[in-house]
Amino acid sequence: MRTTLTLDDDVAARLTAEVRRSGRSFKDVVNAHLRQSLLAKPPPATRRFRVRARPLDPIDGLSFDDVEGLLDQVDGPSRR
């Protein structure tokens, strides 16, 4: 089959380098790489990540509104 294909500059440069290295024709190199890509297994499907929100139970004497103050209470002022 004959078709016109527009290649990005970086792709054309890599294909040309492979033609020089292998001594094969441009057509053979393009077909070999396309065939290899088309026969490759697709990546496995990933499971969708889901965050389940839950209420944060308050702890007596600790406030989550002031993170610096909370860290000072828990770790002590020497943490800095």
N, C-alpha and C positions, 0 to 999 in steps of 0.2 A: 504494500500500500504506500502510496506517495502522499505526503502531507507537508505543510509548512509549519514550522515550529519556531517560536521566538524564545531564545534562551537568555537568562540573565548573564551578565558579564562574568561573574564568578563561576557559574556552572560551565559556561563555554570554555573558560580558561582551564578548568579541571579536566574537562573532556579532551581538550586539545593536548594537555600534558599527558593524559593516558594514551592518546593516539601515538604521540612521540615515543613514550616509554615502551608500549607494547608492539608497535609496528603494525597494528591493525588499522582498518579503515575507520573513519569517523562514524559511519553508519553502523558498523559492527560494535563499536564501543558504546554508542548510545543504546542500541538494542539490548546489549548484554546488561547494561546497568538498569534499564527500564524493566527488563525481564526479572532481574534479581530483586528489584524493589517490589514488583507486583507479586512475586512468589513468597515474599517474606511474610511471616505470621504477624498479624496485627497485635499491638500491645494488649495485654489482658484488660478487660473492663474493670474499672475501679468502682468500688462501692462509694456511694455518696456519703460524705461526712455530715453528721447531724449533731448539733449541740442541743442537749435537753436542759432547759433552764429549770432551776429549782430554787426555792427560797433559801436565803442565807440566814440562818438562825443567829440572832445577836448573842454575843457573849457578854455577860455582865462586866462592866468596867472597861470594855474595849469598844472604840468607835472606828468604824471603817471609813468615816468621812474624812479623817485626817491621817493619811498614810504615814507621814513622817512621825507624827505623834504615836501612832500605833507601833511602828518599828522601834521607837525609843522605849515604849512600855514593854515590849516583848523581848528585845535584844539588849536593851540598856543603852545609855548615851555613848558608850565607848565603841559602838558599831561603826561610827564614822571614822 
